[in-house]
Amino acid sequence: MFQLVPVFLGLFDSTVQKLMNGFRDIFYELAYSNLSNMLSDLNEKVGTISTELSTAPDAWQGGTIWSLIVKIAEQVALPVAGTVFTFVILWELISMLIQPNNLADVDFVSVLMKWLIKSVVAAWFISNSLTICNCFFGVGASMVSKTTTVLNQQVTDNTQDSVLLKYLSDNYGDQDEDAESGDVSGLISLTVSTWFIDIIIKVMGILITIVLYSRMISIYLHCAVAPLPMATVTNHHMSNIGIGYMKNVFALAMQAVLMMICVAIYGVLVANVFDPNTITLDPANGVTAIKLLTKACWSTVGISILLVYTMFKCEGITKQIFAIS
């Protein structure tokens, strides 16, 4: 009877070891899949941001929204702008006539020439208001595109064939040795962490999409009524309306550039997390691959949250730069 005890204990230990090996393989696959999905989501979101910010308003969503805005501007805003234009040029003519000593010393030819020039310029601004707006956004899109080429390559290099995935594969994938209890518990912890992290990354992706879409909607709202403020550009008393409007439009264009700078900084910070020089195993001090992977994942989440926050702040920063109240 007692001679069978070691046999049973050996069978029990063998069964437990096989279960541990099986659990290690299962949770390795889950952790690897979750981590790969997280990195793919990051790479895809950076690419989406770059594409959205480098797209001009007349090409966004296939240009269908821009066609609608053009119709609103031409059929709704432009007729009202004509009325405003008539009032503005008449006001300007009266001001030019009574300004020099109440008609006492008035050079009617000079005044008429100035008034005609101002009227022609104002009419040009009204008729080309959407073109002017699109030029501003074209400049911003061009600046974004130049930044995008370098940034996409940088982030792709850091997320595809990532050193994090390599660490996980080298330490826990296709292992011939028997699994230890710490391996299984660590992989379970990493699997649960990457599940939560992947959800957080997806939520942040939604928030970034909201920021990008709200900016485009703001652009379309500005463009839809463009002829109205443009009608005041040449008026001495109301020119601040038109100039302020163009400053706001230009600020919206430059907001995309600031957002891309935020994404570029984000790419550098994530690259530092993925840098092999910053990921060093030290089993003697308890620095295992699982701990390094978990720390790198949560660091990436923290940096991503910072990206979302700074993108929300870009609108206010742009207004500060261009002194817009």
C-alpha positions in Angstrom: 0.0 0.0 0.0 2.6 2.5 1.1 4.8 1.4 -1.9 2.1 2.8 -4.2 2.1 6.3 -2.6 5.2 7.5 -4.5 3.7 6.2 -7.8 0.5 8.1 -7.2 2.4 11.2 -6.2 4.5 10.9 -9.4 1.3 10.6 -11.5 -0.2 13.5 -9.7 2.8 15.7 -10.2 3.0 14.7 -13.9 -0.7 15.5 -14.4 -0.3 18.9 -12.6 2.7 19.7 -14.8 0.9 18.9 -18.0 -2.1 21.1 -16.9 0.3 23.9 -16.1 2.0 23.5 -19.5 -1.4 23.5 -21.2 -2.5 26.7 -19.3 0.8 28.4 -20.2 0.3 27.7 -23.9 -3.4 28.8 -23.8 -2.7 32.1 -22.0 0.4 32.7 -24.1 -1.8 32.6 -27.2 -4.4 34.9 -25.6 -1.8 37.4 -24.4 0.0 37.4 -27.7 -3.2 37.9 -29.6 -4.3 40.7 -27.3 -1.0 42.5 -27.4 -0.8 42.2 -31.2 -4.3 43.6 -31.5 -3.4 46.5 -29.2 -0.4 47.4 -31.3 -2.4 47.1 -34.5 -5.0 49.4 -33.1 -2.4 52.0 -32.2 -0.8 51.8 -35.7 -4.3 52.0 -37.4 -5.4 54.9 -35.3 -2.2 56.9 -36.0 -2.7 56.2 -39.7 -6.4 57.3 -39.4 -5.4 60.6 -37.7 -2.8 61.3 -40.4 -5.3 60.6 -43.2 -8.1 62.7 -41.6 -5.9 65.7 -40.9 -4.3 65.7 -44.3 -7.6 65.6 -46.1 -9.0 69.0 -47.4 -12.7 69.8 -46.7 -13.7 69.5 -50.3 -12.4 65.9 -50.4 -13.4 64.7 -46.9 -16.0 61.9 -46.9 -15.8 61.8 -50.7 -16.7 65.5 -51.1 -20.4 65.0 -50.5 -20.6 67.2 -47.5 -18.6 69.9 -49.3 -21.1 69.9 -52.1 -23.9 70.5 -49.6 -22.0 73.4 -48.0 -21.3 75.0 -51.4 -25.1 74.9 -52.1 -25.9 76.4 -48.7 -23.3 79.1 -49.2 -24.4 80.0 -52.7 -28.2 79.7 -52.3 -28.6 80.8 -48.6 -25.7 82.9 -47.4 -24.7 84.6 -50.7 -28.1 86.5 -51.2 -27.9 87.8 -47.7 -24.2 88.7 -48.2 -25.4 90.8 -51.2 -27.6 92.8 -49.0 -24.8 93.2 -46.4 -22.5 94.2 -49.2 -24.8 96.9 -50.5 -25.2 98.4 -47.0 -21.4 98.2 -46.4 -20.4 99.9 -49.6 -23.0 102.7 -49.1 -21.8 103.2 -45.6 -18.2 103.3 -46.8 -19.1 105.9 -49.5 -20.9 108.1 -47.0 -18.0 107.9 -44.5 -15.4 108.7 -47.2 -17.4 111.8 -48.2 -18.1 113.3 -44.8 -14.8 112.3 -43.2 -12.6 115.1 -44.7 -14.1 118.2 -43.0 -17.8 117.5 -43.8 -17.6 117.9 -47.6 -15.7 121.1 -47.4 -12.6 119.8 -49.0 -13.6 116.7 -50.9 -11.8 115.4 -54.0 -14.7 113.6 -55.5 -12.6 111.8 -58.2 -10.2 110.5 -55.6 -12.9 109.4 -53.3 -14.8 107.7 -56.1 -11.7 105.8 -57.2 -11.0 104.6 -53.7 -14.6 103.6 -53.2 -14.7 101.7 -56.5 -11.5 99.9 -55.6 -12.9 98.9 -52.2 -16.1 97.8 -53.7 -14.4 95.6 -56.4 -12.2 94.1 -53.7 -15.2 93.4 -51.4 -17.1 91.8 -54.3 -14.1 89.6 -55.1 -13.9 88.4 -51.5 -17.6 87.6 -51.5 -17.6 85.7 -54.8 -14.4 83.8 -53.9 -15.0 83.3 -50.2 -15.1 79.4 -50.4 -12.0 79.4 -52.6 -10.2 81.5 -50.0 -11.2 79.2 -47.2 -10.2 76.1 -49.2 -6.8 77.7 -49.9 -6.2 78.1 -46.1 -7.1 74.4 -45.5 -5.0 73.4 -48.5 -2.0 75.0 -46.9 -2.7 73.1 -43.6 -3.3 69.8 -45.4 0.0 70.2 -47.2 1.9 70.8 -44.0 0.3 67.8 -42.4 1.1 65.6 -45.4 4.8 66.4 -45.1 4.8 65.4 -41.5 2.8 62.2 -42.1 5.3 60.5 -44.3 8.0 60.4 -41.6 5.6 59.7 -38.8 3.8 56.7 -40.3 7.1 55.0 -41.0 8.3 55.6 -37.5 5.2 54.2 -35.8 4.9 51.3 -38.2 8.5 50.3 -37.4 7.7 50.3 -33.7 4.4 48.5 -33.7 5.0 45.8 -36.4 7.3 43.0 -35.3 7.4 44.9 -32.0 10.1 44.1 -29.5 7.3 43.5 -27.0 5.9 40.7 -29.1 9.4 39.3 -29.6 10.0 39.3 -25.8 6.7 37.4 -25.3 7.4 34.9 -28.0 11.0 34.3 -26.9 10.2 33.8 -23.3 6.8 31.9 -23.4 6.2 30.7 -27.0 7.0 27.1 -28.1 8.8 26.3 -24.9 10.2 22.8 -24.4 10.8 23.3 -20.7 8.0 22.6 -18.1 6.0 25.7 -17.1 6.5 27.1 -13.6 3.7 28.5 -11.5 4.9 32.0 -11.9 4.7 31.7 -15.7 1.1 30.7 -15.7 0.0 33.4 -13.1 2.0 36.0 -15.0 0.5 35.1 -18.3 -3.0 35.2 -16.8 -2.2 38.7 -15.4 -0.9 39.9 -18.7 -3.9 38.5 -20.6 -6.4 40.3 -18.3 -4.3 43.5 -18.5 -4.2 43.4 -22.3 -7.9 42.9 -22.4 -8.5 46.0 -20.4 -5.9 47.9 -22.2 -7.3 47.0 -25.6 -10.7 48.3 -24.5 -9.1 51.5 -23.2 -7.3 52.0 -26.5 -10.6 51.5 -28.4 -12.4 54.1 -26.2 -9.5 56.6 -26.8 -9.8 55.9 -30.5 -13.5 56.9 -30.3 -12.6 60.1 -28.5 -9.9 61.0 -31.1 -12.5 60.4 -33.8 -14.9 62.8 -32.0 -12.1 65.4 -31.9 -11.4 65.0 -35.6 -15.0 65.0 -36.7 -15.9 68.0 -34.5 -13.1 70.0 -36.2 -14.4 69.1 -39.6 -17.9 70.1 -38.7 -16.6 73.4 -37.3 -14.8 73.9 -40.6 -18.0 73.3 -42.6 -20.0 75.6 -40.4 -17.5 78.4 -41.0 -17.5 77.8 -44.8 -21.3 77.6 -45.0 -21.6 81.3 -44.0 -18.3 82.5 -45.6 -19.8 85.2 -47.9 -21.4 87.1 -45.0 -18.2 88.0 -43.0 -16.2 88.4 -46.2 -18.6 91.2 -47.2 -17.2 93.4 -44.4 -13.5 93.0 -45.2 -12.9 96.4 -46.9 -15.2 98.4 -44.7 -13.3 100.8 -42.3 -15.7 100.3 -39.4 -16.6 96.6 -39.8 -13.4 95.1 -41.3 -12.6 93.5 -37.9 -15.5 91.0 -38.6 -14.1 89.8 -41.9 -10.5 89.8 -40.7 -11.4 88.0 -37.5 -13.3 85.4 -39.5 -10.3 84.7 -41.7 -8.1 84.4 -38.7 -10.5 81.8 -37.3 -10.5 79.9 -40.6 -6.7 80.0 -40.7 -6.5 78.8 -37.1 -8.7 75.9 -37.9 -6.3 75.0 -40.8 -3.3 75.3 -38.5 -5.0 73.2 -35.8 -4.5 70.2 -37.9 -0.7 70.9 -38.0 -0.6 71.2 -34.2 -2.5 67.9 -33.9 0.0 66.2 -36.2 2.8 67.6 -34.0 1.1 66.0 -31.0 0.9 62.7 -32.9 4.6 63.0 -33.8 5.5 63.5 -30.2 3.3 60.6 -29.3 5.2 58.5 -31.8 8.5 59.4 -30.3 7.3 58.5 -26.7 5.9 55.2 -27.9 9.1 54.5 -29.7 10.9 54.9 -26.4 8.7 52.4 -24.8 9.4 49.9 -27.6 13.1 50.6 -27.6 15.0 47.4 -26.8 17.6 49.6 -24.9 14.8 50.5 -22.4 13.6 46.9 -22.0 16.1 44.9 -20.0 15.5 41.5 -18.3 17.0 41.1 -14.9 15.6 37.9 -13.3 18.0 38.3 -10.3 16.1 41.4 -9.3 12.7 40.1 -10.2 12.5 42.0 -13.5 10.8 39.3 -15.7 9.5 39.5 -19.2 5.9 39.6 -17.9 6.6 42.6 -15.7 8.4 44.4 -18.5 5.5 43.7 -20.9 2.8 44.8 -18.5 4.7 47.9 -17.6 5.2 48.7 -21.3 1.5 48.2 -22.1 0.3 50.5 -19.3 3.0 53.1 -20.3 1.5 53.0 -23.8 -2.0 53.6 -22.4 -0.8 56.5 -20.3 0.9 58.1 -23.4 -2.2 57.5 -25.4 -4.4 59.2 -22.8 -1.9 62.2 -23.0 -2.4 62.2 -26.8 -6.2 62.5 -26.4 -5.8 65.3 -23.9 -3.4 67.3 -26.0 -5.6 66.9 -29.1 -8.5 68.3 -27.1 -6.3 71.3 -26.1 -5.1 72.0 -29.7 -8.1 74.3 -30.4 -7.4 76.6 -27.5 -3.6 76.6 -28.1 -4.2 77.5 -31.8 -6.4 80.4 -30.7 -3.7 81.6 -28.3 -1.1 81.5 -31.0 -3.2 83.6 -33.4 -4.5 85.9 -30.6 -8.1 84.9 -31.1 -10.4 85.7 -28.2 
